[in-house]
């Protein structure tokens, strides 16, 4: 469908690095990962244990 090869991915990574800077990349990756995890849990119907205790 989309032809994403190594050159295209490299351009995207360099662009993200220029926009956010090297010091913000770990924080950005962590927030994207937690957002994906929360989305998957919401789609599958799983609840977070912390939220169900409150």
Residue pairs with C-beta under 8 A, 6 or more apart in sequence:
16 25
16 28
17 25
20 28
41 47
41 48
